[in-house]
């Protein structure tokens, strides 16, 4: 599992389709595939939010040198693991 959590929070691009966005979730399945959910950037002028898609991690490349958002420290003693605060929009 080492290294896979390092994808979260970075801007990434799928090498096959060119689909780009922020790596926002990580999945380890029963058959050994490691996938990352990529959430495209939202344009405020668009009325509907675009859908995220899952990609095998081997197809992705990082397109940013710094994270857009830092993920929680999952393995740190006493770290708060759980749901994020409610998003400020839609209230």
FENQUISUL-V266706 format. One record per pair of residues at least 4 apart in sequence whose ideal C-beta (glycine too) atoms are under 7 Angstrom apart, sorted by the first residue. I is the first residue (numbers start at 1). GAP is how many residues later the second one is. Records with the same first field share a line. If there is no record, write none. Layout:
BEGIN
I=GAP ; GAP
END
This chain:
BEGIN
4=22 ; 30 ; 53
5=21 ; 66
7=5 ; 16 ; 19 ; 29 ; 50
8=15 ; 18 ; 63
9=14 ; 58 ; 59 ; 60 ; 61 ; 62
10=13 ; 52 ; 54 ; 57
11=9 ; 11 ; 52 ; 53 ; 57
12=8 ; 9 ; 11 ; 26 ; 48 ; 49 ; 50 ; 51
13=5 ; 7 ; 47 ; 48 ; 50
14=4 ; 5 ; 24 ; 41 ; 45 ; 46
15=44 ; 46
16=43
19=19 ; 34
20=20 ; 43
21=17 ; 18 ; 19 ; 20
22=17 ; 46
23=13 ; 15
24=13 ; 15 ; 28
25=12
26=10
27=8 ; 27
28=6
29=4
33=23
34=23
35=19 ; 20 ; 21 ; 22
36=19 ; 21 ; 24
37=15 ; 17
38=14 ; 15 ; 17
39=13
40=10
42=4 ; 7 ; 8
55=4 ; 5
64=4
72=7 ; 8 ; 9
73=6
74=5 ; 7
END
